[in-house]
Amino acid sequence: MLKHEDNERLCRVGPGTPMGEVFRRYWIPALLSEELPKPDCPPVRVRLLGEDLIAFRDSEGKLGLVDAYCPHRRAPLFWARNEECGLRCVYHGWKFDTTGQCVDMPNEPAESNFKHKVKITSYPCWEQAGIIWTYMGPADELPPVPDYEWIRAPKTHRHVSKTYESCNWLQGLEGGIDTSHSSFAHNNNIADKNALRTRAPSPKLEVVKTDYGFSYVGIRDLKEDGNYVRGYQYIMPAQQMRGAIIRWKDGKMEEFPSIAGHLWVPIDDATTWVWNFIYSSEPSIPFTEEFVLKHETEFGRGPEDVLPGYRLKRNPSNDFLIDREVQRTKTFTGIQGINTQDYALQETMEKPYCDRSKEKLGTADTAIIAARQMLLEATRTVEKGGRPRGVDPLTYRNVRGCDRLISKELHWSEAMKEDFAAKF
């Protein structure tokens, strides 16, 4: 369990909060490229780390992420005209470029130099892998841009999506690095007693701390069939990466062996953007459109599952459309969609975030405990003027998730050494 003050320290992400300042030392996803499809397209509202912002793509294609309000009379820049390399407020015509500088002030005398003295908050942007990334920290702490393997994988081998989750970011992250719950919450065929995670529902966890976060494995004892080992990466501050290379039901190789994961970006203390990625584990095996559609549908993000605004159709307002008969006879939860099952549990915890001082943690929570310790360490490092783990891309660029069956005579670190190494 956590002390109340430590829980507050990790959950709150607004400007000036310890965890908020940690997030502001990293490049984080702000929005999908498809949300700003062309120059001078309509601006988009963005809320990140408790700040209200506006994103736009100017006439030359440059990206801007600026304060949501005009500094004149605080009119929302969402209504602005995106024209001639800037956002022009429709209230009095003040215009701002992608750096936040006021470049025109038509309601002031032509000889006035007032516009040169007005600038709004702006954050640098970088576009890669269909994502517009931003950095919201001190300019003198600007790190290199991200270099995750899933970003380097070609478009033919990668798919990225995002979904809105109505809960604190830490609840999502902790679900993502909790490997034992997959034997229960994600058991979508309770009649199959031979599935790998059903045969061994209590994995032994081992965590290895690194300069970027930690790698860890869940080791499931399959008796005479050896061990099923799934390897994860936790990359600071809020990314999980895992193997999806062999099938849960029988341990055979997937038709499209892949590595999947999530990145949790706080909107504010009570809501989160969950960025979902999957990429081929093999450069020789590109994805098909049919595979991507099947994957997104299985995880609850198919075309029929998502409402405008990247929100799930199954949500707390309709009890995630739980089917109690399906729960009784077919699946453990009665809720459709692997990640939707996670959301049902996480979104209905205490608000605005769960009280971790009341928890009772066990050995299955080893990775969660390690992540909390690392995040608390990061808040104190930043407070002292240092740089937290995982800011430098060189620390994580060569890692990936994995899973496989191994002989009991082999230690996982030797048997899977090459499996953890990037191929792109």
QUISULHU-V282594 format. One record per residue. RES is the residue in one small letter. BURIAL is I if it has 24 or more other C-alpha atoms within 12 Angstrom, else O. D_CENTER is the distance of its C-alpha to the mean C-alpha in Angstrom with 2 decimals. Layout:
<<RES	BURIAL	D_CENTER> <RES	BURIAL	D_CENTER>>
This chain:
<<m	O	24.00> <l	O	23.13> <k	O	25.60> <h	O	25.10> <e	O	24.85> <d	O	22.18> <n	I	20.09> <e	I	20.56> <r	I	19.72> <l	I	16.24> <c	I	15.37> <r	I	16.80> <v	I	14.97> <g	I	17.58> <p	O	19.73> <g	O	21.82> <t	I	20.04> <p	I	19.47> <m	I	15.71> <g	I	15.44> <e	I	17.45> <v	I	15.31> <f	I	12.17> <r	I	14.82> <r	I	15.74> <y	I	12.77> <w	I	11.89> <i	I	8.71> <p	I	7.98> <a	I	10.56> <l	I	11.55> <l	I	12.53> <s	I	15.83> <e	O	17.47> <e	I	17.34> <l	I	19.75> <p	O	21.75> <k	O	24.85> <p	I	26.78> <d	I	28.00> <c	I	25.90> <p	I	25.27> <p	I	23.01> <v	I	19.81> <r	I	18.90> <v	I	15.67> <r	I	14.87> <l	I	12.61> <l	I	13.33> <g	I	16.37> <e	I	17.85> <d	I	19.18> <l	I	19.14> <i	I	20.40> <a	I	19.20> <f	I	21.95> <r	I	23.24> <d	I	26.83> <s	O	29.93> <e	O	29.34> <g	I	25.71> <k	I	24.48> <l	I	21.29> <g	I	21.54> <l	I	19.33> <v	I	21.90> <d	I	23.02> <a	I	23.22> <y	I	26.91> <c	I	30.04> <p	I	31.74> <h	I	35.14> <r	O	35.04> <r	O	31.28> <a	O	31.23> <p	I	27.79> <l	I	27.03> <f	I	25.32> <w	I	28.95> <a	I	29.68> <r	I	31.30> <n	I	29.28> <e	I	32.30> <e	O	33.91> <c	I	31.02> <g	I	30.00> <l	I	29.13> <r	I	32.38> <c	I	32.43> <v	I	34.66> <y	I	36.30> <h	O	38.36> <g	I	37.12> <w	I	35.39> <k	I	33.22> <f	I	30.30> <d	I	28.96> <t	I	25.46> <t	I	26.21> <g	I	27.10> <q	I	30.79> <c	I	33.29> <v	I	35.37> <d	I	37.65> <m	I	39.26> <p	O	41.85> <n	O	43.08> <e	O	44.34> <p	O	47.54> <a	O	47.30> <e	O	48.56> <s	O	45.91> <n	O	43.46> <f	O	41.24> <k	I	38.35> <h	O	38.10> <k	O	37.42> <v	O	34.50> <k	I	30.89> <i	I	27.70> <t	I	24.39> <s	I	22.43> <y	I	19.44> <p	I	19.39> <c	I	17.33> <w	I	16.75> <e	I	16.16> <q	I	15.14> <a	I	13.93> <g	I	14.19> <i	I	11.80> <i	I	13.35> <w	I	12.02> <t	I	13.71> <y	I	15.08> <m	I	16.36> <g	I	18.38> <p	O	22.04> <a	O	23.41> <d	O	25.20> <e	O	22.07> <l	O	20.31> <p	I	18.75> <p	O	18.85> <v	I	16.20> <p	I	13.49> <d	I	15.03> <y	I	12.76> <e	I	14.86> <w	I	12.75> <i	I	13.32> <r	I	16.98> <a	I	17.53> <p	I	19.68> <k	O	18.81> <t	I	21.13> <h	I	19.07> <r	I	15.49> <h	I	13.67> <v	I	10.49> <s	I	9.87> <k	I	8.10> <t	I	9.36> <y	I	10.50> <e	I	10.74> <s	I	13.77> <c	I	13.17> <n	I	12.35> <w	I	8.94> <l	I	10.84> <q	I	12.01> <g	I	8.79> <l	I	8.14> <e	I	11.87> <g	I	12.03> <g	I	9.80> <i	I	12.17> <d	I	15.18> <t	I	17.04> <s	I	20.21> <h	I	19.04> <s	I	18.75> <s	I	22.57> <f	I	22.85> <a	I	20.18> <h	I	19.58> <n	I	23.28> <n	I	24.12> <n	I	27.64> <i	I	29.41> <a	O	32.60> <d	O	31.43> <k	O	32.41> <n	O	32.03> <a	I	28.28> <l	I	27.04> <r	I	24.85> <t	I	27.67> <r	I	30.25> <a	I	28.47> <p	I	26.26> <s	I	26.27> <p	I	24.71> <k	I	25.71> <l	I	22.84> <e	I	23.19> <v	I	20.93> <v	O	21.62> <k	I	20.42> <t	O	19.81> <d	I	19.57> <y	I	15.80> <g	I	15.08> <f	I	16.55> <s	I	17.16> <y	I	18.50> <v	I	20.28> <g	I	21.37> <i	I	25.02> <r	I	26.72> <d	I	30.51> <l	I	31.97> <k	O	35.51> <e	O	37.68> <d	O	34.82> <g	O	33.14> <n	I	29.59> <y	I	26.34> <v	I	23.75> <r	I	20.03> <g	I	18.30> <y	I	14.77> <q	I	13.21> <y	I	11.41> <i	I	10.65> <m	I	10.94> <p	I	9.74> <a	I	6.44> <q	I	5.78> <q	I	7.85> <m	I	10.18> <r	I	13.21> <g	I	16.42> <a	I	17.55> <i	I	20.87> <i	I	23.47> <r	I	24.08> <w	I	23.79> <k	O	27.21> <d	O	29.38> <g	I	27.68> <k	O	28.66> <m	O	26.64> <e	O	24.40> <e	O	25.77> <f	I	22.52> <p	I	21.26> <s	I	17.61> <i	I	14.57> <a	I	11.37> <g	I	7.96> <h	I	4.34> <l	I	1.58> <w	I	2.98> <v	I	5.43> <p	I	8.86> <i	I	11.32> <d	I	13.97> <d	I	15.13> <a	I	15.10> <t	I	12.37> <t	I	8.62> <w	I	6.69> <v	I	4.44> <w	I	3.98> <n	I	6.42> <f	I	8.66> <i	I	12.09> <y	I	14.89> <s	I	18.45> <s	I	19.49> <e	I	22.83> <p	O	23.73> <s	O	26.70> <i	O	24.83> <p	I	23.15> <f	I	21.47> <t	O	23.57> <e	O	22.72> <e	O	23.97> <f	I	21.63> <v	I	18.48> <l	O	19.91> <k	O	20.80> <h	I	17.42> <e	I	15.62> <t	O	18.57> <e	O	18.55> <f	I	15.02> <g	I	16.10> <r	I	14.79> <g	I	18.15> <p	O	20.11> <e	O	22.05> <d	I	19.19> <v	I	17.42> <l	O	19.17> <p	O	19.25> <g	O	16.38> <y	I	13.80> <r	I	14.94> <l	I	16.01> <k	I	19.77> <r	I	19.74> <n	I	18.95> <p	I	20.82> <s	O	23.56> <n	O	24.82> <d	O	23.89> <f	I	21.44> <l	I	24.70> <i	I	25.39> <d	O	28.45> <r	O	30.45> <e	O	32.74> <v	O	29.97> <q	I	28.72> <r	O	32.28> <t	O	33.03> <k	O	30.08> <t	I	26.61> <f	I	25.64> <t	I	23.87> <g	I	25.50> <i	I	22.22> <q	I	21.21> <g	I	17.82> <i	I	15.99> <n	I	12.71> <t	I	15.10> <q	I	16.87> <d	I	13.95> <y	I	13.65> <a	I	17.43> <l	I	17.53> <q	I	14.80> <e	I	15.77> <t	I	19.39> <m	O	19.32> <e	O	21.13> <k	O	20.36> <p	I	18.97> <y	I	17.56> <c	I	19.25> <d	I	22.19> <r	I	21.55> <s	O	25.15> <k	O	26.29> <e	O	24.40> <k	O	26.25> <l	O	24.22> <g	O	25.60> <t	O	25.37> <a	I	22.58> <d	I	20.36> <t	I	20.96> <a	I	17.40> <i	I	16.32> <i	I	19.33> <a	I	18.64> <a	I	15.14> <r	I	16.81> <q	I	19.63> <m	I	17.60> <l	I	15.72> <l	I	19.15> <e	I	20.64> <a	I	18.23> <t	I	19.29> <r	I	22.86> <t	O	22.56> <v	I	21.36> <e	O	24.10> <k	O	26.59> <g	O	25.61> <g	O	23.89> <r	I	20.76> <p	I	18.09> <r	I	17.05> <g	I	14.81> <v	I	15.78> <d	I	18.13> <p	I	16.78> <l	O	19.93> <t	O	18.77> <y	I	16.03> <r	I	17.01> <n	I	19.16> <v	I	17.08> <r	I	15.64> <g	I	15.51> <c	I	18.73> <d	I	21.05> <r	I	24.81> <l	I	28.09> <i	I	30.17> <s	O	33.65> <k	O	34.24> <e	O	36.37> <l	O	33.44> <h	O	30.93> <w	I	27.36> <s	O	26.91> <e	O	29.80> <a	O	29.26> <m	I	25.63> <k	O	25.83> <e	O	25.64> <d	I	22.95> <f	I	20.41> <a	O	21.44> <a	I	19.83> <k	I	22.08> <f	O	20.76>>
